[in-house]
Amino acid sequence: KVYNLNLIDTPGHVDFSYEVSRSLSACEGALLVVDASQGVAAQTVANCYTALELGVEVVPVLNKMDLPQSDPERAKAEIEDVIGIDASDALEISAKTGLGVDSVLEAIVTRLPPPKTGNREAPLKALLVDAWYDAYLGVVVLVRVFDGFLKPGQTIRMMQTGAVYKVDKVGVFHPKATDVAALGPGEIGFFTGSIKEVA
């Protein structure tokens, strides 16, 4: 089968806790990546608790298994003791050498729930995950669609501010920005709409 995976890489540092919580709110599952040679970092604990509080399914992944000082059993014990989730079936990988990376993709499909389908006929409802300014496009908004569709030419309202915009462009990252005709329920992508300020 062919699967369409929507992946968001979040920063691990505690200074980015807001960005992490927004990203986790847009997802059904998360990969808890732990350095097998160093164990669980403090910010990892905080981010994992945020995921669990939001009801996000977590799959533990032990990275840097290529290093001689890696200790997967100690890392698994730390995950269970410090975070409190079962790590007996944690994936053992090396992002550097590619060892086990295919098992991560398989786990995303088999161990994490698929996106909730939402109502395709309902009015558009989407979560703003992130936004940044682009010198050519203006503000680029990263969104997760829950209901309805987001497509060029559509008029949308930002519920927090009440601001109204006409959507110019809709796309996904593959990994470069690629225009699409629309984003539907469960999909993550971006749009632009002549927005001048990120705020």
Steps between C-alpha positions, in 0.01 A plus 500: 500500500606860447470729801510878519692593816473850645812549712584799721851527647482693827790662684588316818614800703278620784501856357277371219231341719223707337602392149523139617150509655354649178665229291383224734144638489507444124612135529361164605840350578856594591842342487692538828860505375754427775879495463589140593847611612383782730151404615194716557560878494301730730322683216404162350307421818306828486415459131392139547271597790344764273436231236341268756282780642373572148413132447772447239621141455878478562747254343847497664798500263862446612738683268881486461513122528813512282705651786704258713381668822131456418312313773147418380396312815596793725319744266186281503509481880534880520202552268289270717622640834510872417216537247288202597427348161577145384828492307536123461429528127698822444648520152881485480638711217788708371395805304864537394542154342134435414479195731136432589359814337261287294358364828416857606293557186330164551423591864344831394258303281432205732537638856366854470132573431412651161372858489136541597314537172282797595198617302589578139166678446523727807634857495877526517648447846879499529763545770775754441820314592766755405553809284802682362573792269624441146631799304319389181180344631430697815400291800501122443260319735545134592163337578338167585154465343234332716180562300419624149758603243754780465550612140620802301241774449321415825431769761604401852474651846761478777282424802741649756520844337197504270727596208370393157725400208467357151716191450753543218692175510468161674775242518694229680867442566651209298748604656501817288183708478267344241168656399187284528139556395367466857567371850234276655426347841804348669748676272778738600624767262538871452317793348573861414249781472670840472546504879752768590573429868550171685326645808 
